[in-house]
Amino acid sequence: MPHPRRSAPDALYLCIDQGGHASRALVFDSRGNTVAAAHREARLRIHADGRMEYDAVELLDSVSAAVDAALADLGSARRRLCAAGLATQRSNVVCWDRETGAALSPVISWQDRRAARTVERLRDRAAMAHRITGLLLSAHYGAGKLRWCLEHIPAVAAALGAGRLAWGPMASYLLFHLARERPLYADPVNAARTLLWDIAHADWSEAMLGLFELPRAPLPEPAPNRHAFGTLDRDDAPVPLLVVTGDQNAALCADGPPAADTLYITLGTGAFVLRPTGAERPASHRLLHGVIFADRDATTYALEGTVNGAGSALDWLAAQHPASGIVNALHRWLDAGGDMQPPLFLNGVSGLGTPFMQPHFESRFIGAGGTAARAVAVAESIAFLLQMNIEEIGRLTPPAARIEIGGGLSRYDGLCRRIASLSGLPVRRGGRVETTARGLAFLLHAATRDHGDASAWGDAAPEAYTFPLHDDAALYERYLRWRTALREALKT
């Protein structure tokens, strides 16, 4: 394995970002500028019974093809590559043969809830699970899905019996195949989304493994986010793989180290709001505790709230109105202001996230409205669910000074304005789209310089825009009615 290289002024970083709809590979310079990029589609298969999964080989091929295309775009400059990193969707899991590398299961998406019955039977152990893992007991995380694979896929059970089974986070599967050493590691960010990770001790939890009746042997060896994971070997330019993490966590570092007084929101297929808490883990039984980043010296934690139905909720509505052009028209509809009185939407698409964690909740509109009004209602439900999580976080942390927002849905000005109005905080939208990859580049930059030194990292995007505060009494009145309606619906 090549030794980690100190970055030179002309050093380049290869960043692999495996996301919900695409696998991306981007190359950044030491100022955070993109110098090469490629992406390939990642096709999520949604079955009639609600299962949501990727073909594991197809997904791996999409990552490899994106990397090869980015390196081809880079040309002879590939010799300046200093380090590579990998950021992935956090709660996807997969099973494979540790000797041949053959996939034994699909990559099961974080949105999949096939393990809901298994998890429901463990409901009386929810407090223990939260204390150990930092997660609320939910079918969205990996443990129940690994149990499902063991019970329903004969090849998984056979590989376990033969001592050849490997399983765990999707990031570990991709790392195993991308690095020539075929390493079997799990980083704390992705491992922490399995419901099997002891967040305080940075290791697999025997208690949680016992709860789900899962053996430890197939799990990857724990390693910090910054680690000598292996060597990405493409043609004649071997590059050390030095950072593995989750997509939301990497995005926090797009402009450098995350700020302690800032809420970070990502609006994608799901929506997430994170508040860095440093080395502390404030007690909460309604939010998630997670790791932002860990190396051998320190671990930085965050409080996190999740909204399962964000982009997926708009996709759900668009599928009911295929000719409406919701994606393009939503800008205009959100800007209609007082000319539109939307209904309320109780958003159970992909289940309710924090602070409720209901795997199955029937989505419904309250009130009448055409397609435009319904689309605005779905968008407002995302802002409302985020606001409930912001209020929960606010009970446990000092007042936040601002919100940093990113992700595909942040392109809707009307949605950003609503989040600013409800929260009472200025919302800053960075001008960069690829925040996960740029955050990963910063982590590589820091890993190859003096520890934590970010002095040479580029400035924040000059085209960033901050949405100013403004009162929207009608919106707040809808939020209060929506919150009451949701609580009433949860009682039935």
N, C-alpha and C positions, 0 to 999 in steps of 0.2 A: 504494500500500500504506500503511495507517495506521502511524504510528510506534508502536513498543512503548511501552506506557503504564506509568508508575510506578503501583504499586498503592496505592490509597487504603484507609483502614481498612475500608470496606465493599466492597472489590473482590471480584469473583467470577472463578473460573477454570473454563473448560469443558474437560473431560478426555475424550478419545475413546479407548476401550480395545477394540481388536479382538482377541478371543480365540478359542479353538478351537471353542466351542459357541455363542458369542453375540457380538454387537457391542453395546457399552455406551457411553452418554454420560452423564456425571455432572458436576454443577456443585458446586464447593466454595467456601466463603468463606475469608477470610484466616486463619482459625484451624484450617482443615482439616475443617470440618463439612460434611456433604453437605446441599445445599439443593434439589437437583432431580436426578432420575435416570430413565433409560429404557433399555430393552434390546430387541434384536430377535434372533431365532434366526439363527445362521450354520450352514447345513446342509452338513456334510462328506459328500461322496459317496465311498463305498468300493466299488470295482469288483471283479469276481470275480478279476481277475488281480492284485489287490493295489494298483492305483493309488488314490491318495487325493487328492482335489482338491475345490475349491469352484468353482461357477460365478462368474466374475469380476464379472459385472454384478449378479448376485443378492447377492453379498457387499457390493459397493459400495452397493447399495440398502439393505441392512440397516444399514450405518453411517449413511447419510444419514437414514433413518427414525428411528434412535435419537437422532440429533442434533436433528432437528426436534421429536421428542416431548419431549425434555428441555427445549428452549427454550420449547415451549408450556407445559410445567409451570412454567417460571420466570416466565412472564408479563412484566409491565412491568419486572421486575428485570433483564431481559436487558441493559438499558442500563448496568448496573454491571459487565458482563463486561469484564475487563481483558486477558485473553489466553486462547488455546486451545492445546492440545497433543494429540499423537497417539502412542499406544503400541500396538505390534502384536506378534503372533507373529513371531519373528525370522527363521526360515529358510524361510518361504514365498516363492515367486517367481512372476512373471507376465510376459507379453509383451503390449504394446499398441502402437497406432498413435500416434505422437507428434503427428500433425497433427489427427486426428479424435478421438483418445481411445478409439477402439473397442478392446475387448479382443481379442487374437489367440490367446490360450491360456486355459485355466483357471488359477486360482490353485492352484499345486501345493503341497500341504501338506508341512511338514517331516517328517511321518511317512512320506511316499512314498519308495519305494526303486527306482523304475524305472531309475535310472541306475547300478545296482549294477555291471553288467558294465563300463560305461565307467570307473568309478572303480577297479575291480579291476585293470584293465589298466595303471593308473598307480601301482600299489602300490610300485614301486621308487623313486618320487619322493616318498614319504610324508614323509621327513625334511625335504626342501626345502619341501613344502607347510606343514608345521607351523612351520618357522622363519619363513616369510613371513606366514602367516595366523593362526597361533596355534591352528589347528584340526587335529584328526586327520582324515586323508583318509577321507571317508565320503559315501555316497550320500544321506544326509539333507540335505546342504547344497546350495546353489543351482546351482553351476557345472555339474554333470553334468546337471541338469534343463534348464538353458538349452541345453546341447548337444543334449539329446533334442528339445527344441522345434524347434530349427533343422533337425534331421534328419527330423522326423516331421510337422511342421505346415506345409503349403505356404504358408499366409498369412504365417507368420513369415519364411520364406525370401524371399518376394516383397517384404515390407516392408523387409527388410534391403537387398535389391537396389535398392529405390526410395529408400533413405535416409530411411525413415519409421519405422523400428523403434525402439521403446524397450523395455527389459527390465531386470529387476533385482528388488530386494526389494519385497514386497507393500506396504510402507509408502510407497514412492515412487509406486506406482500410486494408492494412496488419496489421497496428498497432491496429486498431479497433478489429480485430479478434485474434491477438496474445496475447493481454493483457487482463487479466481477468476482469478489470474494464470497458472494451469496451470504451476506450477514443476516442474522436473525435477531433483530433488535426491535424494541418498542420504546418510543419516546414518551415522556410523561403527559404531553398535551393530548396525543391521540389515545394513549392507554387510559387516560382518565375518563374517556367517553365510553368505556366498556361496562361500567358498573362493577368492575373487578379490581380496581386500582385503589390502593390505600394512599390517599393524597398526602397524608402527613408523613408517611415513611417512604414514599416514592418506590413502591414495590407492589407486586400482586398481593391481594388480600386473601389469606387462607379462609377467613370467615365468609367472604363473598363467594369464593369458589365453592365452599361447602353449601351455601344457600342455594346456588344454582346447580349443584351436583356436577361440577365440571372439574376435570383433572388439570393440574398446573403444567404438566410436562409439555403440552403442545404450544404453550404461550412463549412468545419471544423474550429474550433477556432484556431487562430494563437498562436503558441508557439515557443520559440527559439529552436535552435538545441539541446542545453543542457537543459533538463527539466525533471521533474518527470512525465514521460509519462504514467506509469502504471507498472503492474507486470507481468512478464512472469512466468507463473505458470505451471511447468511440474513436475508431481509426487510430491515429498516431498521437492522440492528445489526451492522456489520462488525467483526470481531474479528481481531487479528493472531495468526497461528499461529507460536508462538515456540519450541516444543520438539517434536522427533520422536525417539522412542527405542524400545527393545524392552520387552516386557511384564515379563520377569523382572527386567530392570535397573531399571525404574521402581519395581517393588515394593520394592526395597531401601531406597527413600527414603520409605516410607510414614510413618515417624515422624521424618523429618529426614535429615541426612546419614548414610550407612552407617558403622557403627563398625568400626574396623580389627581389633578383637579378637573379632569375631562371625562365625559361619558362618550363612549365610542359606539356608534350604531352602524351596522352593516345591513343593507336592504337587498336581499337576493331572493333565492327560492324560499328561504325562511328569512326571518329578521332576528338580529341579535343585538343586545345592548350590554356592554361590558364597562365596568368601572375598576381600574387598577387599584389594588389595596396594598401594594408593596409586599412586605413579608408577613402581613397580618391576614387572618381569615375571619372576618366578622361573622358572628353566629346568625344564621337565618335558616328557617325551615321551609321557606317559600321560594328561595332563589338557588341558583347553582354556585358552587365554589369551584373555581378552575385555576389551572396554571397558565400564566401567560408565557413564561419562559423559564427554563431551569438549566443551569450548567453545574459544574462540580462545586462551585463556590456559593451559589445562592439560588433561591427560587422566588419568583415574583408571581403573586396570586391576583385573582380578579373575582368580583361578584358578577354574575351573569344572569340576564333574563332572556328568554327565548320566545319567539312568535313563530309557530310552525307554518301558518298559512300567510305568506307574503306574496312573492311572485307566483307561487303555486295557487294561491287563491284567485289572482287575476287570470291565470291560465284556466282555472276551473270555470270562471264566469265566461271567458272567451270561448270555451268549448261549447257552452250553451247558446252562444250568439256568434256563430262563426263568421257571419257577414258584417259584423258591426265595426270591425277595425278598432277594437278597444285599445290595443297597445299604442296606436298612433293618436287616437282621439282623446285619450285620457288627459293629456296636457291641457287641452282646451276645456274639457269638462271640469277639471279641478279648478280652473281659473274663472269659472262662471260666477263664483261668489254668491251673492244674495239672490241671483236669478234662479238658483236651483235649491230645492229643499229635498235632499236625499233621504231615503229611508234609513233605518239602522240595519246593520248586518252583524249577526252573531257568527263569528268566523271560526268554524271547527274544521277547516280544511287541513288535512294531515294531523288532526287532533289538536287539543289545546295545549300550549306550552306552559311556561311558568306564568303566574304563580299557581296554576290549577293542575296541570299535568293530567289531562283527561285524554286517553288514547282515542276514544270515540265520542264525538260530540256533534250532533246534527246541526249543520249550518242552516241558517234561516234569515230571511229578511223580515223586518218589522216595519210595516208601512208600505205604501204603493210607490211605484216609480218605473219609468222606462229604462232602457239599457244604460243610458248615460247616467241617470240618477243611481242606478244599482252599481255601476262601476265606481262612482264616487263613494258610495257607501262601503264597498269592499276596501277601497284605498283608505278611507277613514277608519275602518276597523283595524287596519295595521297600525295606524297612529294611536288609536285608543289602547290596543293591547300593549304597545310599547310604553305608553304613558303609565299604565298600571305598573309595569316593571320599573320604570324610572322612579315612581313614588315608593315602591318597595325598597329600591336601592337607597333612596334618599333618607329612609328611616335609619339606616345603618352606617352612613358615611357623612363626612362634612359636605356642605353644599357644593355642588359642581359649578364651575364657572362657564362652561360651554359644552356643546355637543359637536363632535366631529362625525360626519356622516359620509358613507360611501356605499358602493355596491350598485348594481344595475338600476334598481328602482329609484335611487337618489337623483336620477336625471329628471324626475318629475318635481318641478318647482313647487307646485301646489301641495304635494305631500310633505316636502321639507318645511314649507311655511306652517302647515298644520302642526307638525312636531314642535316647531319653535313656539307657536302660540300656546299649545297645551302645556309644554314644559316650563315656559317662562325663561328659556335659555336661548342665547344666540346659537344658531346652527351653522357650522362652517362646512361647506362641501368643497373638498379638494378638487383640483382640476384634473387629477390623474385618474384613469380608469383602473389600471392594474395595481391596485393598492396591495393585494396579497403578495404579488411577485416583488414589488418594490420593497415591501416590508421584509421579505425574505432576503433580498439583496442587502438591506441594511444589516441584518443579523449576520450575514456572511462577511460583510465589511468589518463589523466589530470583531468577529471571530478571528480575523486574519491580521488584526492590528493589536496594539496594546489593549488590554482588556477594557471593553466598554467604551473605547475612544471613538467618538463620533464626530470629531472636529472637522473632518474633511467631507462629511456627508453634505449633499446638496440642500439648498434651501427649500422651504415649502413651495408648492406649485404656485407660480405667480398668478395663474388664472383662477385661483381659489375664490369662492364667493361666500359671504356670510349673510344669511337671511336674518334681517333685523326683527326685533320683537314687535308684536302688535297685538292689540286686543281683538279677539273674535268671540264675542259673547254668544253668538248663535252656535258656533262650533262647540264651545264649552258646555252649552246647554244640551247639545246632542250627546256629548261625552257622558254627562251625568245620567241622562236617560238610558244610554247604551249600557253603562255600568250597572245600573239597577236591573235592566232587562237580563243581562248576562247572569247576574247573581240569582235572579228568580229562576232562570232556565236551569241553572246548575242544581237547584233544589228538587227539580222534578225528575 
